[in-house]
Amino acid sequence: MPAVSKGDGMRGLAVFISDIRNCKSKEAEIKRINKELANIRSKFKGDKALDGYSKKKYVCKLLFIFLLGHDIDFGHMEAVNLLSSNRYTEKQIGYLFISVLVNSNSELIRLINNAIKNDLASRNPTFMGLALHCIANVGSREMAEAFAGEIPKILVAGDTMDSVKQSAALCLLRLYRTSPDFVPMGDWTSRVVHLLNDQHLGVVTAATSLITTLAQKNPEEFKTSVSLAVSRLSRIVTSASTDLQDYTYYFVPAPWLSVKLLRLLQCYPPPDAAVRGRLTECLETILNKAQEPPKSKKVQHSNAKNAVLFEAISLIIHHDSEPNLLVRACNQLGQFLQHRETNLRYLALESMCTLASSEFSHEAVKTHIETVINALKTERDVSVRQRAVDLLYAMCDRSNAQQIVAEMLNYLETADYSIREEIVLKVAILAEKYAVDYTWYVDTILNLIRIAGDYVSEEVWYRVIQIVINRDDVQGYAAKTVFEALQAPACHENLVKVGGYILGEFGNLIAGDPRSSPLIQFNLLHSKFHLCSVPTRALLLSTYIKFVNLFPEIKTTIQDVLRSDSQLKNADVELQQRAVEYLRLSTIASTDILATVLEEMPPFPERESSILAKLKKKKGPGTVTDLEDIKKERNSDMNGGTESTPVNASTASTPSPSADLLGLGAAPVTSSAPPPSSTGSLLVDVFSDSASVVAPLAPGSEDNFARFVCKNNGVLFENQLLQIGLKSEFRQNLGRMFIFYGNKTSTQFLNFTPTLICSDELKSNILDLTEPLDMQIAVYALITVCQMHK
C-alpha cells in the first residue's frame, strides 16, 4: 500500500476532530457539528469546483460526523466522484465512505458499480484491492449479480498478484454467503482447489476459507481438495517454527491455516488408504506436540497450540475410524479436565461428549467419570457444570447408570435454576433407559419429584404412570412407595398427581396392611386436596370414585365428600360436574356396572415417549437424538429388548431417528462377522464393493422380517449409518413396495446405488421403477412396483 505523504494529513480534519473533543457539553458538540455541516454543504454547492484534496477532506469530516451518530443526507455524489481519482488516498476515502454510508438500494449503486468495474479492469493491484474490499463490505445482491462472474476470473488468473488473490477469495466468499444463487459453479472451481498448493500462505489461507464454505454445499465439486489439504497440512505440522517465519505465531507454525485445513477435511468422509495414512501421521504429530513442554509461557502460545489440537480432535471424532487416535484424543482431553484455564475445561468436556458416542472411545471416556463428577461438585462456572452434566449423560451406560443418576440427583439440589429442567429430563431418560430393576426406576422418579418438583414436566410423571401400569411386577411396590412418600408434611403437587393415579389403580394391593388401609389411603389423599390446583383436584375426584369400586367399605365416606357443598357448588364447572356425576354413579349404579365402568386401566399401547423429544427441543436439533442413534449399537443389549413394555417406544411404521426413543425396538447393528442366516438372501449389503454380493442378516434382523407377517409398514434394517424402511400395498394379485433409505450420519453418501436382487422366477413378474437418488437430502426413496401372480 502506498505511503501517505505529509501533504495528505488533512489539517482541517484534525482541527475539527480536536474541536469536537474539546466540547464541554452535548449542546456545544451539536452546535459545532451543525456549523461544519453548513460549511461543507455550501462548499459542495458553490460555483467554484473543488479539487480532490478538498473533496477528500470534507468527505472525511462527513464520515466522522456519521460515526458520532448523526445522520448524513448529502455528500454521496462527491464520494462517488472520488472513485475516479488516480490518487490512492482520494480513491481510498471514496471507497471508505461508500462502504459505510451507501446502502444497497441507493440510486448511486450503478455509478459505483461502473467505477468498481473500471478499477478491477485496471490491473492496478492497489486499486483492485480497494474495489474488492468495497464489494465485500457492501455485499449487496446487486453487487453479487454484477461481479460474481468477474471475481473468480481474477482469482484464478495467472498474472494476479498474491495480495489481490487473497482479497478476491475473501470477496467471493462474502458474496457466496449473502447471495449464493449468483455465484455459479464452473471451470474455475477446479483451479481454485489448486490454490491450496500456492507458495504464498496468505493465498492458501483465504482459498481454504472459500473452499470450505463452497464444499459444504457442493462437496462433489471440491472433493479433490482433500488430498491437497492433507499434503499442505503435512508440510505445516512437520515444519519447524523457523521454516514459516512470516506465518509463525508464538512458535506455532501457521495456526490459522492449520485450523482451516482441518475444518475443510471435516466436510468429507475419511479419504482413501494412501491419503489416510498421511493424514493419520499429521494427527499423531499434532497429538505428540501437545505433550511437549511449551516453548513459551505466554497465553498466545498455548491458545494457538490448543486451537490446532482441538480442531484435530474434532476431525478425529468426525472420521470415527481410528480407534488408536480416538483413545489418544480422549486421554489428551482428560488432561484438560483439571486445567486451571476455564475455557480449556469447557472445551474438553464438550469434545468428550461427542467422543462418548463412539464405540471406540466410549470406554476411555468412562475412565474419567470421577473427574467429571468432581467438576460437577466444585466447578464455579455454571456453563462448565452444564457441560459436565452433558458428559455424564453421554457416558452413561448400563454399568454406571445408577452411579451417574445418583450424582445428578445430588447435584440437582444445588443446581443453577437455569439448567434444572434439563437435568430432570436427563435423569428421567437415563432412569427409564437403564432400569434393570424397575423398583429403582420408581424410587428415582419419586426422588426426582421430591427434589425438583417444580421442574418435573408432565411428560415425566405421565411416563412413570405408563410404565407402572404396563408392568405387573412393580405395581405393588409403586403403590407402597408413593403411599409412604405422601405421608411427608409437604408434598409437591406432582407427587400428589402420581400418588392419586397409582393408588386409584393399585391401592388394593397394599390395603391388606393396617397401616395403609382403604380409609387411611383416602384420608391421606384428601388431606392434600385443598392445597392443590384445579386439575389435580379433578384427578383426585377420579381417584375417589375408583376407591368406591376398590373399597366398598368406604363408599359412604367418599359419598359424603362428593355431596359436600364445596364440591356440588364448586365455582369451577369441571370440579362441580365431576362431583355430581361421580356421586350419581356411585348411588344408582350396581356393583357390576361400577366394576365395569371403573375397571383397572388397560396397559398403554407402545408409543414414543415425549421426554426425549422435549429434551431435544430444549437443547436444539442435532445435540441429543443424533447421539442416541449412534449409541444404538452399543445399547442393543439393554433392558427391555425382548419385552413388550411401556419403555419400548418404537413405532415400526415411522422410519425416523426419534421414533424409537430408547433404541429398544430397533434392529441390532450388523456386526463385523455376522453368522449366516437362512433368510440372508433377502437383504443386500448396502456398503459392499460388489452389488451382486448378498450379505447375511444382522443378528436379530429376523425379528424385523417377522413384523411384516401382520404389518405392511416398518423398519427392515437399521444400523448407525443407514436405516431401511419398507412400505407395501396390495390389491388382489397386484402389489407395490416402497423402500426408503435414510442417511443417519452427518456425512453425505457418495455413489450410493441400491440394487434389487431376486430369483429368476420373480424377475419376469417385477416391474422395477427406480427413481434416481438425490444425494443432497437425508432420506432417499427407491420405488419398486411388483406384480405378483397367484
N, C-alpha and C positions, 0 to 999 in steps of 0.2 A: 504494500500500500504506500503511495507517495507520501513523503513527509509534508506536513503543513508548514508553510513559510511563515515568517514573523508577520508579514502583512495580512495574513488571514486570521489574526487574533480577534478581530471584531471588537474594538474598544467600546463602541456604543452598546453592544450587548452586555459586556462586562459591567459598565456603569449602570445599566438598567437593572441587572440582577442585584448589584450592590444596593441600589435604592430600595428595591423590594425587601431585601433582608434587613435594612435599617428602619423599616416602617415600625412605628410603636404600637399600632392598632390595626385591626382588620379594616376599619374605615379608611385609614391612611393608605393601606395597600390597594384597596379597590379604587381609591381616587387616583393613585399613581398609575394603575393599570388602565383605567379609562382614558387618562391623558395620553398614554402611549398608544392606545388603540386609535384614538382620534388622529394622532400624528401619523401613524402608519397608514390609516385609511386615506388621509389627504395626500400622502406621498404616492400611493398606488393610483389615485385618481387624478393626480396632477398632469399637466401637459408635458412636462419635461420627462423624457424617458429615463428610467433608472438603469444604472449599469448593473452588471452581475453581482458585484460585491454588495451593493445596497440592497438588492433583492434578497440576497442570501442572508444579510443581517436582519432585515425586517421579518423574513420568514422564520428565522431562528427565534426572534422575540415572540412571534405568534405561537410558535411551538412551545416555548417556555410558559407563556400565559395559559395555554391549554393544559399543560401538565400541572399547573397550580389549581386547576379545577374550574376554569372559566370557559364559557362557550366561545367558539371561534366560527364566525359565519362568513368570512371573506379571506382572501389571500391564497385560495386554492389554485387559481389560474396562474398566479405568479410562481407558485411552487412547481406547477407543470412546466412552465417556461424554463425553469432552471434545469430541467432534464435534458434540454437540447444544448446546454453549455458544454464546451470542450474542457472546462476546468474541473478537475476531480472534486475539489471542495464544494463547488456550487452544485454539481450533479449529486453529490452525497447528501447535501442538505435538502435538495428537492425530493430525493427518494425517501429520506427520513420523514419529511413532512407527510408525504403521501401514505407511507406505511402506517403512520399513527392516526391521521385525521381523515383520510379518504375512505369511505365505505364502499361496498360492492355495488350499491345502487346509484352511485354518483354519476352525473351526466358527463363527467370528465373521463370516465373509465376508458372510452375509446381513444381519446388523445393519449392517455397514459400507456395503453397497450401499444400504440404506434411508437411511442418513444422507447418502450422496452424492446420492441422488435428491432428497432434501429441499433440499440446497444448490443443486443445479442448477435446481430449480424456484423457488428464492427470488428469482431475478433480481437478487440482490446480486452485483455483479461481483467483489468481493473473495472472497466465499465460493465463487462459481462457479469462480474461478481456482484456489483451493485444491483443490476437488473434482476438477477436470480434471487438475491436476498429480498427484494421488494415483492416478487411473486410469492415467495414462501411466506412472508409476513402478512400479506393481504389474503392470499389463499382462497379467493372467491371462485365461484363456479364459472364466472365469465373468464377469469384468467386461466382456469384449468382448461376450458374449452379452447382458448386462444393459443396456449403454449404447451399443452400436454403432448402434442405430437412433435414439437420442436426440441424440447429439453432432452429426451432420450438420444436424439442425434448428437447433441453437444456432448452428452455423457460418454458415448462410445466412440466419438471421433478420435482419430489417432493423433491429431495435432493439438488437441485441447490440453491446456496446462493443468497440472495436478490440482491447484487451488480451485480452478473452475470446475473440474470434475467433482471435487468434494461438494461444492455449492450446488451443482446440478443434481447430484444424487439426493441430497437432503431436500432440495426444492421439489423434486419429483415425488419423494416420499410424502411431503406435506400435501401436495395436490392429490395423491392417491388416497390419503386418509380423509380428505374433505370431499372429493368427487371421484370415487374410483371408476365410475362409468365413463369418464372422459380420458382415462389412461388405458389405451388398448394394449394388449399383449401383441408382440410382433417379433420381427427378426432381431430386434435389439436385446431381447431378453437373454438369449444365449451369450451375447457379447458382454452383457452386464455381469453375468456369472464369472467370466474370466477376469473381471476386475479384482477378484479375490487373490489373484496372483500378481497384482500390481506391486511394483517395488516401493511405492510411496504408501506408508502405513495409514496416513490420513485418508487417502482414497479408499483403501481397503476397509477402514472403519465405517466410512459413510456408505459404501456399497453394501456392507454387511447389514446395516440397519435397513436399507431399502430392500434387499433380497429377503430378509426375514419377514418383513411385512407382506411382500408380494407372494412369498411361498406359503403363507398361511391360507391364502385364498386360491392360489394356483400351484399346488405342490408339484404337479407333473411337469410344469414348465421349467422348474428350477431344481429338479432332482439331481442334476449334475453338480450342483453346488456342494453336495455332501462331501465328495472326495476332495474337492479343492479346499473346503473349510477344514477338514481333518488335516490336510497337508500343511496349511498355514498355521493351524493351532499347534501342530507338532513342532514346527520351526520356532514358535514363540516359547513354548514351555521348556524346550530343551536348550534355549539360548541363555547365556549369562546376562546379567543386568547391564554389562558394559557393551553388549552387542547392539542393543537398541537404545542408545543413549538418549536420543530425542524423544523416545516414547517410553522411557522407563520412569515409573512413578515410585519414588521411595524404595528403590531396589526391586520393584516388581515390574518385569517387562510387559509393556502394553496391556495393562489390566483391563481397560475398557474394551479393547478389541477382543481379548480372550473371552470376556463375558458375552459379547455379542455373537461370537462364533459358536459358543456353547449353546446359546439360545437358538441360533439358526438350526443346529443339529437336533434340537428338540422338536422341530417341525416334521421330522421324518422318523420312521422306524429304524431299528438297528441296521447298519449297512452290511454289505456282503463280507465274506470272511477276511479278504485281504485288507480292506479298509478298516474293518472292525478291529483287527489285530493292532493296527497303528493307533486307532482311537483308544483302545484299551491301554496301550503304553502311555498315551498322553494323560489319561485319567489317573493311572497309577503314579505317574510323575507328580501330578498336582497333589495327590494324597500324600505322597512322600515329602514334598516340600512343606506341607502343612505341619509335619512332625519336626522339621528342622528348627533350630533356635532362631529367633527373629534377628534380622540383620539391622534393625533399628528399633528403638524404644518408642518412637513417635506413633501416635494413633493412626496417622495416614498410612503407614506401612501395614499395620495389622488390618485396616479397613480394606485396602486394595487386595491384600493376600486372601482375606476371608471372602471377599466378593467373588473372586475366581473359584475358590473352594466350594462355596455354596452353589454356584451355578454348575460346577462339575458334578456335585452330588445330585442336583436336580436332573441332570442328563442321565446319570446312573439310574435314578429312580424311574425316569421316563422309559428307558430301554428295558429295565427289569429283566435282564437276560444273563447277567454275570453275577453268580452267587458270591464270588470272592470280593468283587467290588462293592456289592451291596452290604456285606458284613463289615468291610473296612470303613465304608461310609457311615454305617451305624456306630461303630466304635469311635470314629472321629467326632461325630455329633455328641456321643456320650461324654466326651471330654469337655464339650462346651456347656453341658448342663449345669456345671458348677463354676462356670467362668464368672469373674467379677463384673463383666460387662453385661448389662441387662439385655441389650439388643441381641447379643450372641445367644444368650439363653433362650430368648423368644424364638429366634430363627431355628435354633437346634430343635426345640420342641415341635415347631411347625413342620420341619422336614421329617422328623421321626414319625409324625402322624402318618405321613404318606408311606414311609418305609414299613410301617407296621402292617400295611395292606399287602405287602409282597410275601409270598410263601418262602422266599429265600432268606429274608432278613427278619421275619416276624419273631423268631426265637431269639435273635440277637437283640432286638428291641426290648423283649421281655426281661432281659438281664438287668435293665436299668430301672426296673419298677420301683425299687426303694428310693432311688434318687428322685424320681418323678413325684412320688408321694411326699417326700421331704420338701420338694419345691412347692407342692400344693399347700403345705402347712406353714412354710416360712417365707415364701416369696412376698415382697411388699407390693410389687406392681400387679394390679388386677388383670391386666392383659396377659401377663405371663402365667398367672394362675389359671386363666381360662384356657390357654394352650395346654397346660398340664392336664386339665380335665379332658380336653380333646384327645390327648395322647393316651391317657388311661383308658378312655373309651375305645380307642383304636387298637390298643394292645390286648384288650380283654379277650380271653377265650375260656374254654371250659375249665382249664387248670387253675386259673387265678380269678375267676369271676366273683367268688364270694369275698375274697380279699379286697378287690377293687371296688365292689359295690359298698362294702363296709366303710372303706376310706372315703368314698364320695359322700356317703351319708353323714359321716363325721364332719367332713368339710362343709356340708350343706348348712349346718347350724350356724356357721360364722361367715358363710359365703357372701360376696357382694350381691346386693339385691338385683343388679342388672343381669346376672348370669344364673340366678336361682332356677328360673323356669327351665332353662336349657339343661341344667344338671338334673332336675326332676325327670325330664323326658328321657335323658340318657340312662338314669338309674332304672326307670321303668322298662326301657327296652332291654337292657342287659339282664335284669332280673327275670324277665319273661324268656329271653333267648337262651339263657344258660341254666335254667331251673331244672336241676336233676330231681330234686325233692320239692314238690310244689308247696309244701308247708313253709319252706324257706321263702318262696315267692310271696306267699300271703303275708308272712311276717315282714318282709322287706317293704311291700307296698303300704301296709298299715303304718309302719315306722316312718315311711316317706310322708304320709299324710300328717302324722303327728308332728314331724319336724318342720315341714314346709307346706302346710295345708293350703295356704293362700295361693301357692304357685302350682298346685296339682290341678291340671285341667280336667275337663270332663272326660276326655279321651282316656285318661289314665284309670280313673275309677270305673268307667264303663268296662274297660278291658279286664280288670280283675274280677268283675262280676261275671263276665262271659266265661272266663277260664274256670271259675269255681263251679258254675252251673254245668259246664261241659265235662268236669272231672269228678266222678263219684267219690274217689279216694280222698279228696281234700275238703269235701263239703262239711263234714262234721268238725274237722279242725278249724275251718274258716269260721263256722258259727261260734265255736267256743272262744276263739281268739278275738273276734270282733265284739263278742259279749263282754269279755274282760276289758277290752280297750274302752268300751263305752262307759265303764264304771269310773273312769277318771273324772275329777271335778270339772275340768274344762276340756271339751272335745271340739275339734274342728268340725265344721258343718259337713265337709266331705266325708268324714268318718261316720257321721250320723246317717248320711245317704247310703254308704256301703253297709253299715250295720242294719239299717231298716230293710234294705233289699235282701240281704243274706238271711237275716233272722226271719223275715216273712216267708222265705222259701224253705229254709232248713232249720228253723228254730226247734222243730220237733226232735231233731237229732240230739239235742242237749237238754231237752225238757225233763228227762228222767233224773237228772241231778237236782236235788232240792235247792241248791244254790242258784240254779238257773231255771226255775220252774216257769210255767207259762205266765203266771201273774207277775213274777219278778221281771221277766223279759219285757212284758208290756209296760210295767211301771217305769222301767229303766228308759225305754224309748220315749214314753210320754213325758218324762221329766225334761227331755230335750226339746219337746215340741214347740214351746212358746219362745224359744231362743233362736229358732230357725227362720229362714226366709220362706216365702210362699211356695216355691217349687219343692223345697224339702218337706214342708208340711203336707203337701199333696202326696208326696211319696209315702210319708208315714201313715196317712189315712189309708192308702192302699195296703200297707203292711198290716194295719189293724183289721181290715176285712179279711186278709189272709189268715190272721190269727183266729178269726171266727171259725174258719174251716179247720185249722190245725188243732185248736184247743177249744172245743165246745164249752168247757167248764168256765171260761172267762167271757163267754158271749155276752152275758148281761152287763158286765163291767164295760166292755167295749161299746155296747149299745148306749149306755148312759153317756159316754164321752161323745158319741156321734149325735146324741139327742140334745146335747147342751146348746144353749143359746150362742155360745162362742163359735159353734160350728154351723148350726142351721141358719143363723142370722149373720154369718160372717160377711164382712164388706167385700171380700174377694169372691167373685162369682164362681171361680174354679173350685175353691175350697167348699163353698156352700153347696154346689152341685154334687161334688163327691160325697159330702156328708149325707145329703138327702138320699142319694141313690144307694150308697152303701148301707145306710140304715134300713131302707126299704127292702133291699136284697136280703139282709140278714133276718128280717122279720117274716117275710112271706115265703121265701124260698125253702124248699125241703132240703134235707141233708144231702140227698143225691144231687140235686141241682146245684147246691153250693159246692159240692165236691167237684162237679164238672166245670162250673164257671171259674172256680178258684184253684184249679189243679196246678200242680208244680209246673214251672216254666220248662218247656222242652229245650233240649240242647240247641245252642245257637248254631246256625249254619256256618260253614267255613267261609271266612271273609277276610278281606285285607284290613289289617289294623291301621288305625289313623294316627297312632303315636309317631311312627317314623315319618309319615307324611308331614306331620306338624313340625317335627324337628328339622326336616329338610327345608320347609318353608321359612323357618326361623334362621337357619344357617345359610340358606341360599343354595341354588342348584349346583350339583357337582361336588358338594362337600360331604354329603352323607351317603346318599344312595349309591354313588359310584364305588365307595369303599365297601359297602355291603355286597355289591355284586362281585367285586374282586375276591372277597373273602369266602364266597360260597363253596369253593373247592375245599378250603381248609376246614370249613364248618359243616361239611356234608354229613358228618357222623354225630351231629349234636342231637340233643333230646328231641323226641317227637318225630324223628324222621320216618318212622313206620307207623305212627299212631295218628288217628283222626281226632285231633284235639283242637280246642279253640286257638291254640298257639299256631297251628298250621293255617296260615292265612293265604295260601296260594290260590289263585283263580286261574285255572288252566287255560281258559279262553282268552286271557289277556296277556299277550306276549310282551310285557313291559318290564323293565328292571325293578320297578317298585311293586309289581303285582304280588310277588312272593316276599312278604315282609321280612321273614327271618331265614329265608333260604331253605325252609323245611320241606317244601313240596317240590323243589327243583331237582332236576336230574343231576346226579353227581357228575363231576367233570371227568372227561376222558383222561385216564392215567397214561403214563408213558408206555406201558406194555399191557394193554387190556387183554384178558383171556378171550379166545374166540367164542363166538356166540352162534347158535343155530339160526338166528334171525339177522345175522350181521350183514347179509346181502341187501338189506333194505335201506341202509344208510351209507352214503359215500363219505370218504374222508375229505372234508372241505378244504383242508390245507395241504393235501398231498401234491407232489410234483406231477404225478400222472393221474389224469382224471379217470382213467379206467380202473384204477386200483380201488377195491372196495374195502373200507375199514370195518373192523369188528366194532360192535356196540360197546359203549362205556358200561361199566358195571352198574346195574340198576336201571339202565335205559329200557329194559324190557317192561318195567312198570309203566313207563310213558306210553309204550305201544298198547298196553292193556287198557289205557284210558279210552282209546278210540273204539273199543268194542261198544261202548254206550254213548260216546260223545263224537261229534263231528268236528269240534274245535279243540285246540290245545297246543301245548309246547311239546314238540317232537324231540328236540335235543337242545342242550344248553351247557356251555362252559363259560370260563371267564372272558373269552374272546367273542363268542358268537352265540346267538340264540336263533333257533329254527322253529317257526310255528307253522301249524297246519290247519287249514280250514277247508271243509269239503261240503258239497251239496249233491243230493241225489234225487233224480226224478225217474221213476220206472227203471229203464235199462241204461239211463244216461247218468254220468257222474262228472262233477267238476271239482278239481282240487287246486287250492291256492297254497303255495309255500312261501313263507315270509322269512327273510334273512335279516337279522338285526345285529348291527355292529355295536358291541358293548364297550369298546375301548375308545379312548380319545384320539386314536391314530386312524387315519383314513386307510381303508383297504385298497391295495393296488392290484390290478389284474385279477379281480375276483370273478371267477367264471363257474357258475353252477352247471352240473351235468346230470341229466336224467338217465338212469341205467335201469333197464327192466329186461325181463326174459323175452325170448324171441316170440313166444305165442302172444304176448301182450303188445308188442310193437305195432302190429297191424291194426290194433284197436285203439291206439292212443294218438290223439292229435296234439302235438306239442306246440303251444303258443308261448314262447319265451320272450318276455319283454326285456330290452337292454337295461342293465342296472346303472342307475345314476350314482356314481361314486361320491357325490358331494353330500348325499343325505345319509342319515344314521340308520334307516330301516330300508331294506331292499325287498322287492317283491318279484317272485318268479311265478307266473301263472301257467298252469298246465291243465289242459282240458282233456279229460279221459272219457272215452266211450266204452262202456262195458257191456258185453253181450252175455245174456244169461244162457 
